[in-house]
Amino acid sequence: GHVSGTVADTLAVGLYLAGTSSDIYSDYVEPRPIAQPDDNSSSGVRLKAVWTPTDMVTLTGSIEHLDAEVADGGYRNIQPNAFGVLIGGNPINKKYEISSDFAQKTEQEITTAILREEVTLGFADFVGITGYRDMDAPIQSNLDGTDAPIAHVSSPIESEQFSQEIQLLSNDESSFDWVVGAFYFKEKSGFLPLQVDSGILFPSASSRKTFSAIDTTSYAVFAQSGFPLTDELQLIVGGRYTWDEKDKADGREEYLDAAGNILISTPLQGNKKDWEKFSPKVSLEYRTGPGLFYATYSEGYKSGLFNASLPDRVPVDPENLKSYEVGAKMEINNRVRINMATFYYDFENLQVQVIEGAAAALRNGPEAEAYGLELNVVAAIIDTLTLRGSVIGEHSEYNEFLASQGFDRTSGPVNPSIPVDATGNRLVRAPELAGTIGLNQRIPLDDGSEITLDASYYYNSGFSWIAGGQIEQDSYELVNASVSYTLADESISISLWGNNLLDEHHYSSQVITTFGTYGVDAQPRTYGITAGWRYW
């Protein structure tokens, strides 16, 4: 709920509160791990203020804090001959049933502050966006997915970041649209420390702690302008130049005994790497009647990085994308909106996830391509009934990937890493077809209140979890529905909802490691109630 209102002629303030609680959908079989939570919970508060000291200046600021504990998403072994099973672990392999000797959960404590500065300068408008975020997110996971005492990880992720963006934009007095700006970003993050407990991985010790911090600094300048060629035709030209620097600080790796005494402490040498990239954009737009037709070429850039989860100092270089898109946006009789586009993506130096030991990391991989068609439609059938739908068909493939990472799951007792030829395989988590369709019916009542009925259907044709194609997600369907009631003054609302009503089983993640194959079950059929209130 929230409370908001004007406290002075130039100042408005709002206070927003939110909280959630739900039972976990996974069942931890006996004996349950010590301190394994039975539910998920979150609570948050946000304070927002809008101050307009003059007609030319508006400041909008907010600060919010979130506390959450999530127990869903625990790893579950799905490989019958996994190492944990072979040494006496519970061989159970049933959906939503987890056998674990270690509590699996994620905690989050996040504070975020944002200030938006808007100034009217006469010849143009100035916009500034200042951001700050501090996060502590301890994560506990069972790396083998069984109740055998093989490997557990505790990874307290810490992150503190600051960003500042400034923009100078054209206003209504300008004969064409333009924007110029700059961006600055600074972050310090890492695992402090990343702890792995294992008497098998470390025969002479009980656990290993890796202290690894990474500093990120990024600068960018950008500009874009539209040039009218005729009354209907416009050329848009823009670009962004980015400088990124990653600094992996010197760290250390400690091996400890069961009492927590340090047996070995090894220094880890850091490394520093910087990259820079110009990303252009050129677009041609043609407006006629209710429609906009366009053709766009642009380039994208995903920054390079260091793997905080590994002790090595090897940088991962940036991933680059060239994008070609042709599409249309149309509105018919103020009732139907249609957006459609066909696209072609050309990836270079793709960043690919691999498993090294039991840790996930990114490494540079091959070139790849994807092309397809996307369609989105929103139609007001009558004033109170809205149909919405979207569909995307995509072909994607690795152009040449002769040494993709795979695992031999037949030899036992562990899964040794082997090279797999993934040339021609679809990109990871890229279905050939996905789409959704939904209906929303509003029912106004005589007293001004309203009932809203909503239903949606989603289809996914399936995809590969790893580039080598050894583990696949089958096609699946999801049906969701809700019924809501809102008072006439919108001060109170209540909603009954149900998700995955067909109880379709699918995974939110699957991974092969040295110890076995584990999956994270996605939510089964769930239902609940949401209530909201506000006062102004």
C-alpha positions in Angstrom: 0.0 0.0 0.0 1.0 3.6 -0.1 0.2 7.1 1.3 0.9 10.1 -0.8 0.0 13.8 -1.0 1.0 17.4 -1.3 2.7 18.7 1.8 3.6 22.2 0.4 2.8 24.1 -2.8 6.0 22.9 -4.4 6.5 19.5 -2.6 4.7 16.2 -2.9 5.7 13.1 -0.9 4.7 9.4 -1.1 5.4 6.5 1.2 5.1 3.0 -0.3 5.1 -0.3 1.7 5.1 -3.8 0.3 5.5 -7.3 1.6 5.1 -10.9 0.4 5.1 -14.3 2.0 4.7 -17.7 0.3 5.3 -21.4 1.1 8.2 -23.0 -0.8 7.0 -25.3 -3.5 10.0 -27.7 -3.1 9.8 -30.6 -0.5 13.0 -31.3 1.3 12.9 -35.0 2.3 14.0 -36.2 5.7 16.4 -35.7 7.2 16.0 -32.0 6.3 19.0 -29.8 6.2 19.6 -27.8 9.4 18.1 -24.2 9.2 16.3 -24.9 5.8 13.6 -22.2 5.6 10.0 -23.3 4.8 8.9 -20.1 3.1 9.9 -17.2 1.0 9.4 -13.7 2.4 10.2 -10.1 1.5 9.5 -6.6 2.8 10.2 -3.3 1.3 9.7 0.4 1.9 10.1 3.4 -0.5 10.0 7.1 0.1 9.5 9.3 -2.9 9.4 13.1 -3.2 8.9 15.5 -6.0 10.1 19.1 -5.4 9.4 21.9 -7.9 11.2 25.0 -6.5 10.6 27.0 -9.7 8.8 26.6 -12.9 12.1 25.6 -14.6 13.3 23.0 -12.1 11.9 19.7 -10.9 13.7 17.3 -8.6 12.3 13.8 -8.2 14.0 11.6 -5.6 13.4 8.2 -4.1 15.1 5.9 -1.6 14.0 2.3 -1.0 15.1 -0.7 1.0 14.4 -4.4 0.4 14.9 -7.3 2.7 14.2 -10.8 1.3 14.8 -14.5 1.9 14.2 -16.9 -0.9 14.3 -20.6 -0.2 12.9 -21.8 -3.6 15.3 -22.7 -6.3 17.4 -25.3 -4.6 19.5 -27.7 -6.6 18.0 -31.2 -7.2 20.0 -34.1 -8.6 18.5 -35.6 -11.8 21.4 -37.9 -12.8 20.9 -41.5 -11.6 24.6 -42.3 -11.6 25.7 -39.0 -10.0 28.7 -39.1 -7.7 26.6 -38.4 -4.6 24.4 -41.3 -5.4 27.3 -43.7 -6.0 28.8 -43.0 -2.6 25.6 -43.6 -0.7 23.5 -40.5 -1.2 19.7 -40.7 -1.5 18.9 -41.8 -5.2 15.6 -40.0 -5.2 14.7 -38.3 -8.5 11.2 -36.9 -8.2 10.1 -33.5 -9.3 10.0 -30.9 -6.5 11.6 -33.4 -4.0 15.1 -32.4 -2.9 17.5 -34.5 -0.8 20.2 -32.2 0.6 22.6 -32.1 3.5 22.9 -28.3 3.3 20.3 -25.5 3.6 19.8 -23.8 0.2 18.6 -20.2 0.3 19.3 -16.6 -0.9 19.1 -13.6 1.3 19.0 -10.0 0.0 19.4 -6.7 1.6 19.3 -3.9 -1.0 19.2 -0.1 -0.6 18.7 2.0 -3.6 18.5 5.8 -4.1 17.7 7.7 -7.3 17.5 11.4 -8.0 16.2 12.8 -11.3 17.1 16.4 -12.0 15.1 18.2 -14.7 15.9 21.8 -15.7 14.3 23.9 -18.5 17.1 25.9 -20.2 15.1 27.6 -22.9 17.1 26.4 -25.9 17.0 22.8 -24.6 16.1 20.6 -21.6 18.6 19.2 -19.1 18.0 15.9 -17.4 20.3 14.3 -14.8 19.9 10.9 -13.3 21.9 10.1 -10.1 21.9 6.6 -8.7 23.3 4.7 -5.7 22.8 1.0 -4.8 24.2 -1.1 -2.0 23.6 -4.8 -1.9 24.5 -7.7 0.4 23.2 -11.1 -0.9 24.5 -14.2 0.9 23.7 -17.4 -1.2 23.9 -21.0 0.1 23.9 -23.9 -2.4 24.5 -27.6 -2.5 26.8 -28.1 -5.4 26.2 -31.8 -5.9 22.4 -31.8 -5.4 22.3 -34.8 -3.1 22.5 -35.4 0.6 26.0 -36.8 0.3 28.7 -34.6 2.0 30.5 -33.6 -1.2 30.5 -29.9 -1.7 28.6 -26.9 -0.3 29.1 -23.2 -1.2 28.4 -20.0 0.7 28.9 -16.9 -1.4 28.2 -13.6 0.3 27.9 -11.3 -2.7 28.6 -7.6 -1.9 28.1 -4.7 -4.3 28.2 -1.0 -4.0 27.7 1.2 -7.0 27.2 4.8 -8.0 26.1 6.2 -11.4 25.5 9.6 -13.0 23.9 10.3 -16.3 23.4 13.7 -17.9 21.4 14.5 -21.0 20.8 17.6 -23.0 17.6 17.2 -25.1 15.9 19.3 -27.8 12.6 20.8 -26.9 9.5 21.9 -28.9 11.4 25.0 -30.2 13.9 22.8 -32.1 13.3 22.1 -35.8 14.5 18.5 -35.2 15.0 16.0 -32.3 18.4 15.6 -30.8 20.0 14.4 -27.5 23.6 14.5 -26.3 24.9 13.1 -23.0 27.4 11.4 -20.8 27.4 8.5 -18.4 29.6 7.5 -15.4 29.5 4.2 -13.4 31.5 3.0 -10.5 31.1 -0.3 -8.7 33.0 -2.4 -6.2 31.8 -6.0 -5.9 32.9 -9.5 -5.2 32.7 -12.5 -3.0 34.1 -11.7 0.4 34.7 -14.5 0.7 33.5 -17.4 -1.5 33.6 -20.5 0.7 33.4 -24.0 -0.5 33.1 -26.8 2.1 34.2 -30.2 0.9 36.3 -33.1 2.4 36.4 -34.7 -1.0 37.7 -31.8 -3.1 40.2 -30.8 -0.4 41.4 -34.1 1.2 43.8 -32.3 3.5 41.4 -29.6 4.5 37.7 -29.0 5.3 37.0 -25.9 3.3 38.4 -23.2 1.0 37.8 -19.5 1.1 38.5 -17.3 -1.9 38.7 -13.5 -1.3 38.1 -11.7 -4.6 37.0 -8.1 -5.2 36.5 -6.4 -8.5 36.4 -2.6 -9.2 34.5 -1.5 -12.3 34.7 2.0 -13.8 32.8 3.0 -16.9 32.5 6.2 -18.9 30.4 6.9 -22.0 29.4 9.8 -24.2 26.5 9.5 -26.6 24.5 11.6 -29.1 21.5 11.0 -31.4 19.7 13.2 -33.8 16.8 12.9 -36.2 17.1 14.7 -39.6 13.8 15.2 -41.5 14.3 14.4 -45.2 10.6 15.0 -46.2 7.4 15.4 -44.2 7.1 11.7 -43.9 10.8 10.5 -44.0 13.3 10.9 -41.2 17.0 9.8 -40.9 18.2 9.1 -37.3 21.9 8.9 -36.6 23.5 8.2 -33.2 26.3 6.6 -31.4 27.8 5.8 -28.1 31.5 5.7 -27.2 32.3 3.6 -24.1 35.4 3.2 -22.0 35.4 0.3 -19.4 38.0 -0.6 -16.9 37.9 -3.7 -14.7 40.4 -4.1 -11.8 40.5 -7.5 -10.1 42.3 -6.7 -6.8 45.0 -8.8 -5.2 43.3 -11.5 -3.1 44.0 -14.7 -1.3 42.9 -18.3 -1.0 42.7 -20.0 2.3 42.4 -23.7 3.2 40.9 -24.4 6.6 40.4 -27.3 8.9 37.0 -28.3 10.5 37.6 -25.9 13.4 38.2 -23.0 11.1 42.0 -22.8 11.6 43.9 -21.6 8.5 46.1 -24.4 7.2 47.4 -22.7 4.0 47.1 -19.1 2.8 48.1 -18.3 -0.8 48.1 -14.8 -2.3 46.3 -14.3 -5.5 47.7 -11.8 -8.0 45.2 -9.4 -9.4 44.9 -7.9 -12.9 43.6 -4.9 -14.7 42.1 -4.6 -18.1 40.4 -1.8 -20.1 38.3 -1.8 -23.2 36.7 0.8 -25.4 34.1 0.6 -28.1 32.1 2.9 -30.4 28.5 1.7 -31.0 26.7 3.4 -33.9 23.0 3.5 -34.8 21.4 4.5 -38.1 17.7 4.3 -38.7 15.3 5.4 -41.5 11.7 6.1 -40.5 8.7 6.6 -42.7 5.4 7.8 -41.2 2.2 7.5 -43.1 -1.3 7.7 -41.7 -1.5 5.6 -38.6 1.7 3.7 -39.3 5.5 4.0 -38.8 7.8 1.9 -40.9 11.5 1.7 -40.1 14.8 0.0 -40.9 17.6 0.1 -38.3 21.3 -0.9 -38.1 22.9 -0.7 -34.7 25.8 -2.2 -32.8 25.8 -3.5 -29.2 28.5 -4.1 -26.7 28.6 -6.3 -23.6 31.5 -5.2 -21.3 34.5 -7.5 -20.7 35.0 -8.9 -17.2 36.9 -11.0 -14.7 35.3 -14.1 -13.1 35.0 -13.3 -9.4 34.1 -17.0 -8.7 37.5 -18.2 -9.8 41.0 -17.5 -8.5 42.5 -16.9 -12.0 43.3 -13.5 -13.4 42.3 -14.2 -17.0 40.0 -11.4 -18.5 37.0 -12.2 -20.6 36.8 -9.9 -23.6 33.7 -8.0 -24.6 30.9 -9.5 -26.6 29.9 -7.6 -29.7 26.6 -7.5 -31.6 25.6 -6.2 -35.0 21.8 -5.8 -35.3 19.7 -5.4 -38.4 16.0 -4.8 -38.0 13.1 -3.8 -40.3 9.6 -3.3 -38.8 6.4 -1.4 -38.5 4.3 0.1 -35.7 0.6 0.8 -36.5 -2.5 1.9 -34.8 -5.9 1.2 -36.3 -9.0 3.2 -35.3 -7.5 3.9 -31.9 -8.4 0.3 -31.0 -5.7 -1.9 -32.4 -1.9 -1.5 -31.9 0.4 -3.7 -34.0 4.2 -3.9 -33.7 6.1 -6.2 -36.0 9.7 -6.6 -36.8 12.1 -8.9 -38.6 15.7 -9.0 -37.3 19.1 -10.4 -37.9 21.8 -10.5 -35.1 25.5 -11.2 -35.7 27.4 -12.0 -32.5 31.2 -11.9 -32.2 33.3 -13.1 -29.3 30.3 -14.5 -27.6 30.5 -14.8 -23.8 29.7 -18.5 -23.0 29.1 -20.0 -19.5 31.3 -22.9 -18.6 31.7 -25.0 -15.4 35.2 -25.2 -14.1 35.4 -27.6 -11.2 32.1 -26.9 -9.6 32.0 -23.1 -10.3 30.2 -21.4 -13.1 32.3 -18.9 -15.1 32.2 -17.0 -18.4 34.7 -17.6 -21.2 34.9 -16.2 -24.7 33.5 -18.5 -27.4 32.5 -18.4 -31.0 30.7 -16.3 -33.5 26.9 -16.9 -33.7 23.9 -15.6 -35.5 20.1 -15.3 -35.0 17.3 -14.2 -37.2 13.5 -14.2 -36.9 10.2 -12.4 -36.8 8.4 -10.8 -33.8 4.8 -9.7 -33.6 2.9 -7.9 -30.8 -0.8 -7.0 -30.9 -3.1 -5.2 -28.4 -6.7 -4.8 -29.5 -9.7 -3.2 -27.6 -12.5 -5.5 -28.8 -15.0 -3.4 -26.9 -14.3 -0.6 -24.3 -14.0 -3.1 -21.5 -12.5 -6.1 -23.2 -8.8 -6.1 -24.4 -7.0 -8.9 -26.3 -3.2 -9.0 -26.2 -0.8 -11.3 -27.9 2.8 -11.7 -28.9 4.8 -14.3 -30.8 8.5 -14.6 -31.7 10.0 -17.1 -34.1 13.7 -17.3 -34.1 16.5 -19.4 -35.7 19.8 -19.2 -33.9 23.1 -21.1 -34.3 26.7 -21.1 -33.4 28.6 -20.6 -36.6 31.7 -22.6 -35.6 32.1 -24.0 -32.1 34.3 -27.1 -32.3 35.3 -27.2 -28.7 32.2 -26.4 -26.7 32.3 -27.7 -23.1 30.5 -31.0 -22.6 30.6 -33.8 -20.0 30.9 -37.6 -20.2 28.1 -38.8 -17.9 28.6 -42.5 -18.7 32.0 -43.4 -17.4 31.6 -42.5 -13.7 32.0 -42.0 -10.8 32.4 -38.3 -11.9 31.5 -36.4 -15.1 34.8 -35.5 -16.8 34.7 -32.5 -19.0 35.0 -33.3 -22.7 35.0 -31.1 -25.9 31.8 -31.2 -27.9 31.2 -29.9 -31.4 28.4 -27.4 -31.0 28.6 -26.0 -34.6 25.1 -25.4 -35.9 23.5 -25.9 -32.5 20.9 -23.3 -31.3 22.1 -20.7 -28.9 21.5 -21.5 -25.2 18.0 -20.7 -23.9 16.8 -19.6 -27.4 13.5 -21.4 -28.3 12.5 -21.5 -32.0 9.0 -20.4 -31.1 7.5 -18.6 -28.0 4.3 -16.7 -27.7 1.6 -15.5 -25.3 -2.1 -14.5 -25.7 -4.3 -13.0 -23.1 -7.7 -11.5 -22.4 -8.6 -8.7 -19.9 -12.3 -8.0 -19.1 -13.3 -5.1 -16.9 -16.7 -5.1 -15.3 -17.8 -1.7 -14.0 -20.3 -1.8 -11.1 -23.1 0.6 -10.3 -21.2 2.1 -7.2 -18.1 2.9 -9.3 -16.1 -0.1 -8.2 -14.8 -2.5 -10.7 -14.1 -6.2 -11.2 -11.3 -7.3 -13.5 -10.9 -10.8 -15.0 -7.6 -11.7 -16.6 -6.4 -14.9 -18.3 -3.2 -15.7 -20.3 -1.6 -18.6 -22.1 2.1 -18.9 -22.8 3.9 -21.4 -25.0 7.6 -22.2 -25.3 8.9 -24.7 -27.9 11.9 -25.7 -25.8 15.6 -25.0 -25.9 19.1 -26.2 -24.8 20.6 -25.4 -21.4 24.2 -25.7 -22.6 25.8 -25.1 -26.0 26.7 -28.8 -26.6 23.0 -29.7 -26.4 23.4 -32.5 -23.8 20.5 -31.2 -21.6 17.3 -29.9 -23.2 14.2 -28.2 -21.9 11.1 -29.8 -23.5 8.3 -27.6 -24.8 5.9 -26.4 -22.2 2.7 -24.3 -21.7 1.6 -22.0 -18.9 -1.9 -20.8 -18.1 -2.4 -18.0 -15.6 -5.6 -16.3 -14.4 -6.8 -13.7 -11.9 -9.9 -11.9 -10.6 -9.6 -8.5 -9.0 -11.9 -6.1 -7.2 -11.1 -2.4 -6.8 -13.1 0.3 -4.9 -14.4 3.3 -6.8 -11.7 5.6 -5.3 -9.0 3.0 -5.9 -8.0 3.1 -2.2 -8.4 -0.7 -1.7 -7.9 -3.5 -4.2 -7.8 -7.3 -3.7 -6.9 -9.9 -6.2 -7.2 -13.7 -6.3 -4.7 -15.3 -8.7 -3.4 -18.6 -9.9 -0.3 -19.3 -12.0 0.6 -22.4 -14.0 -3.0 -23.7 -13.6 -2.2 -26.8 -15.8 0.6 -27.7 -13.3 3.0 -28.1 -16.2 6.5 -29.2 -15.0 9.5 -27.4 -16.4 12.9 -26.2 -15.1 14.1 -22.7 -14.4 17.7 -24.0 -14.7 19.7 -27.1 -15.5 23.5 -27.6 -15.1 26.0 -30.4 -15.6 29.0 -30.4 -13.3 31.8 -32.8 -12.3 29.5 -34.3 -9.6 26.3 -34.8 -11.6 23.4 -33.1 -13.3 21.1 -30.9 -11.3 17.9 -29.0 -12.1 16.0 -26.2 -10.4 12.3 -26.9 -10.7 10.2 -23.9 -11.9 7.0 -23.1 -10.0 4.2 -25.7 -10.1 0.6 -24.7 -9.8 0.5 -21.8 -7.4 -2.3 -19.6 -6.1 -2.6 -16.7 -3.7 -4.2 -13.4 -2.7 -2.8 -9.9 -3.1 -4.2 -6.9 -1.3 -3.3 -3.3 -1.8 -4.3 0.1 -0.3 -3.4 3.7 -0.9 -4.3 7.0 0.6 -3.8 10.5 -1.0 
